[in-house]
């Protein structure tokens, strides 16, 4: 049987959609507080995706309503999600779909509502849920399933795009949007949409996270939207940050992906490459117990001891090697001599070199977050109190 032609993309137009297959519906409803000129307004946006399970024909809709009463009614996330689902089911019925599966976020309570495993307490949510139940009875087959956040990301973006389309206005022939960070009126072309949270920030404000001391110290750069904690993606930021800041961001992202106990840094001062010990162990072919700490840098090729962070000392203990002439002449020994003369210390957990900037001697390593006494190296307790007798002020 030949499949029917794809139905129109615009909701409301008449269409014939022969229902011989099960269709998949993804929906997302959002209510966002947006700054439009000098006014803060609530905007409702929805994204819908209807897919033919037989030939993967996909139809998408993005709609927004700048209606304060509606937006206030749908302000609760569950209400916005159910409203979008209602739009999607009505759309499918208008297209003559008879068999449908609709998907809810795996971490959302909506799936529990529509499968009657949970009952909402809020009246608006209850009313919307009843409409969903009525619409389900109009299909020959209607099934609710859970979907991962990745699968629903496309309709999430459609909903955000719908909201963004309502934040613009024209003055003459020029279109403007308000930046929610600096409140300036800027062209939509001069805004950057942050991946993940989809906040639209002007290019000038996007540069701020990279001019702060935080990124220079290696901390994660986050979206400058007020109270947003979404990490910026290094690859997206090359237009705002210099190469050094991008390198630091990539390093911090890599550190986050490796558990603290598995982080290993190459002891070569000119390398300091970060690696996962689990990956390094795979390349250790010698099963001699005395060489169980032997590692080889995946960047510069240096063979080194994981325990004492010096070049590998075959047939010697760590203490014996540090007294040998070959070590005393090595770059590692010269660097350690510099560290001592400058009053620097190494983190007891990850061996990263740390400088004390003055004040309290209770330190937190910027690389592994280990908390310890800068004077003697003793670790802090779980309540973040020092376990040693050293003075916190170091006096």
Protein Blocks (a to p, Z undefined) as FASTA:
>chain_A
ZZdddddfbehiacddddfbccddddddddddddehjbccdddddddddddfklopacdd
ddddddfklmmmmmpmklmmmmmmmmmmmmmmmnopabdcddddfkbcklmmmnopaccf
bfklmmmmmmmmmmmmmpfbdcdddddfklmmmmmmmmmmmmmmmmgccehjbccdddfk
lopacdfklpccdehjlpacdfklmmmmmmpmklmnopacddfbghiabdcdfklmmmmp
cfklmmmmmmmmmmmmpcfklpccdfblklopacdfklmmmmmmblcfklmmgccdfklo
pacdfklopacdehiafklmmmpmklmmmmklmmmmmmmmnopacdfklopacddebhjf
bdcdfklopacdfknopacdfkopafbfbdfklZZ
